[in-house]
Amino acid sequence: MADGRNEAPVDYDRLQPIAKRVIGAVFDRGLSSLDDADQVFYLLWCYGALLDNGGHASFFYNSGADYFVETVDALDRAGLQAFSTLLTQSATAFFRGEVPREIEPRNAAMRQADVSDLDRAFFDADGGDAVLRALARYYPFP
């Protein structure tokens, strides 16, 4: 997995206002209210933050996984197929079938599974910073 550690640092000041806007819009009007680029931004921002704060279990125990399918697609669209694979593998480890769309049934169905190897792969590939670098490359800044 390419880790991108030799790339230029991410300009967080450029990303933060977009994050604030898209997060607010999702809470106010839902993900479908955003255009495609803003949806990808929101999904990647949440994915990176949730994994940085507790690995794959954190993603599924929080509302980011309400959009599991969309997040897998967003990771692929942003060129993060390795992370998309890790997320899909963690879903397979945690759930027997589909990932429940809502948080309560998802948490009730969550089994004890060891995904530490998947978490380690995420962090070894520079985790959230790699996601933010991909986001900065993908997002069509004005």
C-alpha positions as CSV (number, residue, x, y, z in Angstrom):
1,M,0.0,0.0,0.0
2,A,1.5,3.3,-1.0
3,D,1.6,5.5,2.0
4,G,2.2,9.0,0.5
5,R,4.5,10.1,3.3
6,N,6.8,11.8,0.8
7,E,4.0,14.0,-0.5
8,A,3.6,17.7,0.5
9,P,1.8,18.2,3.8
10,V,-1.9,18.7,3.7
11,D,-3.2,22.3,3.9
12,Y,-5.7,21.8,6.7
13,D,-6.7,25.4,6.7
14,R,-8.0,24.9,3.1
15,L,-9.9,21.8,4.0
16,Q,-11.5,23.0,7.3
17,P,-14.0,25.5,5.9
18,I,-15.3,22.9,3.4
19,A,-15.6,20.3,6.2
20,K,-17.6,22.7,8.3
21,R,-19.9,23.5,5.4
22,V,-20.5,19.9,4.3
23,I,-20.9,18.5,7.8
24,G,-23.5,21.2,8.6
25,A,-25.4,20.5,5.3
26,V,-25.5,16.7,6.0
27,F,-26.8,17.3,9.6
28,D,-29.4,19.9,8.3
29,R,-30.5,18.3,5.0
30,G,-28.9,14.9,4.6
31,L,-26.1,13.5,2.4
32,S,-28.2,13.6,-0.8
33,S,-28.4,17.4,-0.5
34,L,-24.8,17.6,-1.5
35,D,-23.3,17.5,-5.0
36,D,-21.0,14.6,-5.8
37,A,-17.7,16.3,-4.9
38,D,-19.1,17.5,-1.6
39,Q,-20.5,14.0,-0.8
40,V,-17.1,12.4,-1.4
41,F,-15.5,15.1,0.7
42,Y,-17.9,14.4,3.6
43,L,-17.5,10.6,3.4
44,L,-13.7,10.7,3.3
45,W,-13.4,13.3,6.0
46,C,-15.6,11.2,8.3
47,Y,-13.9,8.0,7.4
48,G,-10.4,9.3,8.1
49,A,-11.5,11.0,11.4
50,L,-13.3,7.9,12.7
51,L,-10.5,5.5,11.9
52,D,-8.0,7.8,13.4
53,N,-10.1,7.9,16.6
54,G,-10.4,4.2,17.1
55,G,-9.9,2.1,14.0
56,H,-12.5,0.2,12.1
57,A,-14.7,-0.5,15.2
58,S,-15.0,3.3,15.6
59,F,-16.3,3.6,12.1
60,F,-19.0,1.1,12.6
61,Y,-20.0,2.2,16.1
62,N,-20.6,5.8,14.8
63,S,-22.8,7.4,12.3
64,G,-20.1,7.4,9.5
65,A,-21.1,3.8,8.8
66,D,-24.7,4.9,8.1
67,Y,-23.1,5.5,4.7
68,F,-20.9,2.4,4.5
69,V,-21.7,1.6,0.8
70,E,-21.2,5.2,-0.2
71,T,-17.9,5.4,1.8
72,V,-16.5,2.4,0.0
73,D,-17.5,4.0,-3.3
74,A,-16.0,7.4,-2.3
75,L,-12.7,5.7,-1.3
76,D,-12.5,4.0,-4.7
77,R,-13.4,7.3,-6.5
78,A,-10.6,9.1,-4.7
79,G,-8.0,6.5,-5.6
80,L,-8.0,4.9,-2.1
81,Q,-8.8,1.3,-3.2
82,A,-6.5,-0.2,-0.5
83,F,-8.5,1.6,2.2
84,S,-11.8,0.6,0.5
85,T,-10.6,-3.0,0.7
86,L,-9.7,-2.7,4.4
87,L,-13.1,-1.2,5.2
88,T,-14.9,-4.0,3.3
89,Q,-12.8,-6.6,5.0
90,S,-13.6,-5.1,8.4
91,A,-17.3,-5.2,7.6
92,T,-17.0,-8.8,6.7
93,A,-15.3,-9.5,10.0
94,F,-17.9,-7.6,12.1
95,F,-21.1,-8.6,10.3
96,R,-22.4,-11.8,8.7
97,G,-24.4,-10.1,6.0
98,E,-25.0,-6.5,5.0
99,V,-23.9,-3.7,7.3
100,P,-27.0,-2.4,8.9
101,R,-27.7,1.2,7.7
102,E,-28.8,2.6,11.0
103,I,-26.5,2.9,14.1
104,E,-28.7,1.1,16.7
105,P,-29.2,-2.2,14.8
106,R,-25.6,-2.0,13.6
107,N,-24.3,-1.8,17.2
108,A,-26.7,-4.5,18.3
109,A,-25.4,-6.8,15.5
110,M,-21.8,-6.1,16.0
111,R,-19.8,-9.2,16.9
112,Q,-16.6,-9.5,18.7
113,A,-14.0,-9.7,15.9
114,D,-10.3,-9.0,15.8
115,V,-9.6,-6.4,13.1
116,S,-6.4,-5.2,14.6
117,D,-4.5,-6.3,11.5
118,L,-6.8,-4.2,9.4
119,D,-6.4,-1.2,11.8
120,R,-2.6,-1.6,11.7
121,A,-2.6,-1.7,7.9
122,F,-4.6,1.6,7.9
123,F,-2.2,3.3,10.3
124,D,0.9,1.9,8.6
125,A,-0.3,3.5,5.4
126,D,-0.3,6.9,7.2
127,G,-4.1,6.6,7.9
128,G,-6.1,9.8,8.1
129,D,-3.3,11.9,6.6
130,A,-3.3,9.7,3.5
131,V,-7.0,10.1,3.3
132,L,-6.7,13.9,3.6
133,R,-4.0,14.1,1.0
134,A,-6.2,12.1,-1.4
135,L,-9.1,14.4,-0.6
136,A,-7.0,17.5,-1.3
137,R,-6.1,15.9,-4.7
138,Y,-9.7,14.9,-5.5
139,Y,-11.7,17.9,-4.4
140,P,-12.3,20.6,-7.1
141,F,-11.2,23.7,-5.2
142,P,-12.4,27.0,-6.6
